[in-house]
Amino acid sequence: MPKSYSISADSIAEETARVGGDLDQFDISRVIKLDDLELREMGPGDVHMRILAAAAEHNVDHAATADTVNIVEMRGGKTYPGNSAVGEVLAVGDSVTRFKPGDIVITHCNADPDEYGYPTRIWAYDAEDSIGWYGEEAVVGEWQLIPAPLDCGLNLWEIAALPLRAPTAYHLWRRGLGIYRLKVPREKRARLNVLGFGGGVSELFLMLANHEGHRAIFCSGSPDRRKHLESLGILTIDQKEFNRFASGDDVKAFHKAVRGMTDGDGANIVCDMLRGPVFGAGLRVMSRQGVNVSAGWQLDTQNNYNSALMSVRQLTLDHSHFDTIQGANAATKLYGSVFKPTVHREIYAFEDLPRAMEEMHKVMQTGIPIVRIAKEMPAAVADIIP
Ligand SMILES: NC(=O)c1ccc[n+]([C@@H]2O[C@H](COP(=O)([O-])OP(=O)(O)OC[C@H]3O[C@@H](n4cnc5c(N)ncnc54)[C@H](OP(=O)(O)O)[C@@H]3O)[C@@H](O)[C@H]2O)c1
């Protein structure tokens, strides 16, 4: 029976009790456990694949700590996480037309699309009965797979970094730019100031902005990530120089710094996946008519703002989620040409996946964390393994 990681409500409760409810002491590696997974029977539209590599994603952190909602309990007490992966097709059902055994694929995590194609739920998080891909093998519907762009110029680990984060960034960028353009047409302002705060989604968002000729600014606490973005022509700010916006004075100084980098204008579009102290700092540095986009709530789910001031400055707050299936396919075409992710220095072994999640929780990584799941890799990817 294939091995797969699971999170149980019992292990969350045990760890919560061990640390007396103190999330700072919480150890995620004690909660994510290697388990057996009985694969569901193949249907005619299904694909049986083995997982080659997966990215550690932040929603697993949210699931394991239950810091937003206790999604594991809500889903009946046990989930199998992991919603982005690269895999090799082993077998296909009778009605599958897009894939054959031996193909290399990536996954998307859109589940239960609404009438416009946007996900109402996320695969392996809140989608009912969804089994994730932090395991050796999986059976998934053909609709959930996209051919892996093996010739895009990225290596296997870089490709594995993108299936969840790139479509999210692609959706956020379309939304932010579209909303801004409704207010300020290109004719009046061609080049925008675009700001993003640390993290994988934000860095990809800024790569889109930079590629389209805008002034992109990455505000991150990670020197490695900043260095990589600078090599692509993106400006950077060390978030720790402003104490991660712990006080009003830090925000004031940050405002001054951003004005200095933007000819006094401020940021026209801000990507804030974190909230908490980052939210107020992001609003403060926005230009008139600015747009603040977010699909994340890593530091907090609640935001406070002065509605009158927002009206006077004509600011827009937009909330989005993972992309449509078409959007996820379109984002894949930008791998390598636009999306060049930072990857954490260590490629984790399958047995070290719980440690990868714990190190993500502690903000110890130098880029997007990748877990190598298959020991033996197929010949199709041999040339792109660094
Ligand atoms: N709705 C969706 O479809 C969707 C999709 C993807 C992600 N998300 C959510 O978006 C959030 C970010 O995801 P991601 O994949 O971009 O994350 P990520 O690549 O794991 O990066 C998280 C970043 O957060 C920053 N950070 C951590 N602790 C911080 C603190 N105390 N203060 C300020 N910054 C801190 C760190 O940046 P620096 O150290 O570099 O500053 C870190 O690199 C998560 O909550 C995730 O669940 C939502």
The ligand as an ORCA input file, in Angstrom:
! r2SCAN-3c Opt
* xyz 0 1
  N      -6.047     31.493     -1.489
  C      -5.134     30.904     -2.233
  O      -5.425     30.409     -3.302
  C      -3.716     30.855     -1.749
  C      -2.726     30.341     -2.583
  C      -1.403     30.352     -2.128
  C      -1.107     30.807     -0.842
  N      -2.111     31.257     -0.055
  C      -1.808     31.768      1.302
  O      -0.995     32.926      1.188
  C      -0.065     32.999      2.268
  C       1.344     33.124      1.695
  O       1.602     32.005      0.886
  P       2.981     31.812      0.110
  O       2.894     30.501     -0.575
  O       3.306     33.011     -0.678
  O       3.962     31.699      1.351
  P       5.470     31.233      1.465
  O       6.117     31.104      0.128
  O       5.494     30.077      2.375
  O       6.107     32.488      2.176
  C       5.659     32.951      3.382
  C       6.442     34.204      3.675
  O       5.837     34.863      4.762
  C       6.782     35.756      5.306
  N       6.605     35.770      6.761
  C       6.573     34.751      7.585
  N       6.389     35.155      8.868
  C       6.282     36.460      8.812
  C       6.070     37.456      9.800
  N       5.949     37.169     11.104
  N       5.983     38.728      9.415
  C       6.099     39.020      8.099
  N       6.315     38.129      7.142
  C       6.411     36.859      7.486
  C       8.155     35.233      4.946
  O       8.710     36.166      4.061
  P      10.079     36.943      4.342
  O      10.773     36.292      5.484
  O      10.803     36.823      3.038
  O       9.661     38.347      4.636
  C       7.845     33.965      4.169
  O       8.684     33.788      3.056
  C      -0.314     31.737      3.096
  O      -1.172     32.050      4.152
  C      -1.011     30.791      2.127
  O      -1.814     29.841      2.764
  C      -3.398     31.319     -0.473
*
